């Protein structure tokens, strides 16, 4: 959550492109954690089954990174 917050702060205050890439990478990190951590330790990452959670996080993470790369550089 802290990494996602950092990405949002960067997107709002500095530039949208690196901020959104940070958010996407945070989602991919969450997917990796969901796949590797036991269910009891995964905390808020547990919504449905491990496979469904990881697939959703990977899909959204990759989408955000790809969309972040389409934002034109500012400045």
N, C-alpha and C positions, 0 to 999 in steps of 0.2 A: 504494500500500500504506500509505503514511503517513496519508493521509486516511481510509482505512478503519480504521486503528488509532486515530486520533483519535475517530472516530465510536463505536467500541466503548468507549473510555475514557469518553466523555461519557455513553453509555448506561448504563454501570455505575456511574459516580460521581455524575453530576448527575441526568439524567432520561432515560428510555428513548426518548421520542418524538423529541427533536432528535438524539439519537445515531443512531437508526435512519435518520432522514432523511439524515444526513451519510453513512452507509454506502451508502444507495441512490444518492445523488448521486455518490459516488465510483465506483460501478459504472457509472453513466451517463457519467461522465468517461472511464472506461476504455474504454467502447464508442466514444466519440468519438475517442479516441486510436488505437484499433485500426482505425477506418475511415480515419484520415488518415495515420498513420505508415506508412512502407514496412515490409515484413515483416522486413527485417534490423534495423530500429530498434525494432520493437515488443516485443522481448524476451519476457518471461513472458506477455504478452497473446496470443501466438500459440499456439493449441492445434490448431485445425482450419483451415478456410478463413476468410478475412476476413469473409465474409457470415455464416457460422454463428457465429463468435465474437461479432460485433457483435450479432446477433439474440439470442443467449443473454444477453449482458451487459445489453442494453436490457430484455429481458423480466424478468430478475431485479432489475435496478435499479428499474424502475417498480413491480414488485411490492413491493419492500422499502419504497419511499417511500409507496405506498398503505397498506400494512400499518402502517407507522409512524404514519400519520395517524389510524389507528383506535385507537391506544393512548390511553387517557384521560390527561389532564394530571395530574401528581402535584404536590400542594402547592398 
